[in-house]
Amino acid sequence: MDRAVLDALLPSGASSLLPQGLANTGFEDFLVEFDAAAPADFRRVFWLALVTAGWVAPLLIGRLPPMSRLNSQDRDRALAAMDRSSLPELRQLVIVLKTVASLHYGGLSEVRQAIGYHR
């Protein structure tokens, strides 16, 4: 998995309220559960989205892939370019990435406490 894509989705220090980035929250462990529980089609689309973000998104801003070669500002620009693409399929892949990232990040107790969701 390309951690650079995770860093672009939700980088460390993006918010003082939620300082942890997605790559530093055990996302890899979440993916084990995701692969076991998610429908096969959704799993395949998620992995396609990761590969596409890692290898196609840099091309959208005139940079050579993979995304891991880029600095954090260019990673953000590449993912934003994919999100604004004229191709609806690319935009939908970004939505899939954000959805899976949100499933994990929103389930973290420290995130729930930070946003005031107390159970």
C-alpha positions as CSV (number, residue, x, y, z in Angstrom):
1,M,0.0,0.0,0.0
2,D,1.2,3.5,-0.8
3,R,1.4,5.4,2.4
4,A,1.8,8.6,0.4
5,V,-1.8,8.3,-0.7
6,L,-2.8,8.0,3.0
7,D,-0.7,11.0,3.9
8,A,-2.4,13.0,1.1
9,L,-5.9,12.0,2.3
10,L,-5.3,13.0,5.9
11,P,-1.9,14.3,6.7
12,S,-0.4,14.5,10.2
13,G,-0.8,17.9,11.7
14,A,-3.7,18.9,9.4
15,S,-5.7,20.0,12.4
16,S,-4.7,21.0,16.0
17,L,-7.9,19.2,17.1
18,L,-7.0,16.0,15.3
19,P,-3.2,16.0,15.0
20,Q,-2.7,12.3,13.9
21,G,-2.6,11.6,10.2
22,L,-4.3,8.6,8.7
23,A,-1.0,6.7,8.2
24,N,-0.2,6.9,11.9
25,T,-3.4,5.5,13.3
26,G,-3.2,1.8,12.5
27,F,-4.9,2.0,9.2
28,E,-3.1,-1.2,8.0
29,D,-4.7,-3.1,10.9
30,F,-8.1,-1.7,9.9
31,L,-7.5,-2.9,6.3
32,V,-7.2,-6.5,7.5
33,E,-10.7,-6.2,9.0
34,F,-11.9,-4.3,5.9
35,D,-10.6,-7.1,3.6
36,A,-12.4,-9.7,5.7
37,A,-15.7,-7.9,6.1
38,A,-16.3,-5.6,3.1
39,P,-18.0,-6.9,0.0
40,A,-15.6,-8.1,-2.7
41,D,-16.6,-5.5,-5.2
42,F,-16.0,-2.7,-2.8
43,R,-12.6,-4.1,-1.7
44,R,-11.5,-4.3,-5.4
45,V,-12.6,-0.8,-6.1
46,F,-10.8,0.5,-3.0
47,W,-7.5,-1.2,-4.0
48,L,-8.0,0.2,-7.6
49,A,-8.5,3.6,-6.1
50,L,-5.3,3.3,-4.1
51,V,-3.3,2.3,-7.1
52,T,-4.9,5.0,-9.3
53,A,-4.2,7.7,-6.8
54,G,-0.6,6.5,-6.4
55,W,0.2,6.2,-10.1
56,V,-2.3,8.4,-12.1
57,A,-2.9,11.4,-9.8
58,P,0.7,12.6,-10.1
59,L,0.3,12.6,-13.9
60,L,-2.6,15.0,-13.5
61,I,-0.3,17.7,-12.2
62,G,2.5,17.0,-14.6
63,R,4.6,15.0,-12.1
64,L,6.1,11.5,-12.6
65,P,4.5,8.7,-10.5
66,P,4.4,7.2,-8.0
67,M,3.0,9.6,-5.5
68,S,5.6,8.6,-2.9
69,R,8.1,10.6,-5.0
70,L,6.2,13.8,-4.4
71,N,6.5,16.3,-1.6
72,S,3.5,16.8,0.6
73,Q,2.3,19.9,-1.3
74,D,2.4,18.0,-4.6
75,R,0.6,15.0,-3.1
76,D,-2.2,17.3,-2.0
77,R,-2.4,18.9,-5.4
78,A,-2.4,15.5,-7.2
79,L,-5.2,14.1,-5.1
80,A,-7.1,17.4,-5.5
81,A,-6.6,17.2,-9.3
82,M,-8.0,13.6,-9.3
83,D,-11.0,14.9,-7.2
84,R,-11.6,17.7,-9.8
85,S,-11.0,15.5,-12.9
86,S,-13.3,15.8,-15.8
87,L,-13.5,11.9,-15.7
88,P,-16.3,10.9,-13.3
89,E,-14.6,7.6,-12.6
90,L,-11.5,9.3,-11.2
91,R,-13.7,11.5,-8.9
92,Q,-15.6,8.5,-7.8
93,L,-12.4,6.7,-6.9
94,V,-11.4,9.6,-4.6
95,I,-14.8,9.3,-2.9
96,V,-14.1,5.6,-2.3
97,L,-10.7,6.5,-0.7
98,K,-12.3,9.1,1.5
99,T,-15.1,6.7,2.5
100,V,-12.8,3.9,3.6
101,A,-10.5,6.4,5.3
102,S,-13.5,7.9,7.2
103,L,-14.7,4.4,8.3
104,H,-11.4,3.9,10.0
105,Y,-10.7,7.4,11.3
106,G,-14.2,8.0,12.5
107,G,-14.0,4.8,14.5
108,L,-11.0,5.9,16.6
109,S,-11.9,6.7,20.2
110,E,-9.6,9.7,20.3
111,V,-11.2,11.1,17.1
112,R,-14.7,10.6,18.5
113,Q,-13.7,12.4,21.8
114,A,-12.1,15.3,19.9
115,I,-15.2,15.9,17.9
116,G,-17.5,15.6,20.9
117,Y,-19.1,12.3,20.1
118,H,-19.3,10.5,23.5
119,R,-21.0,7.2,23.8
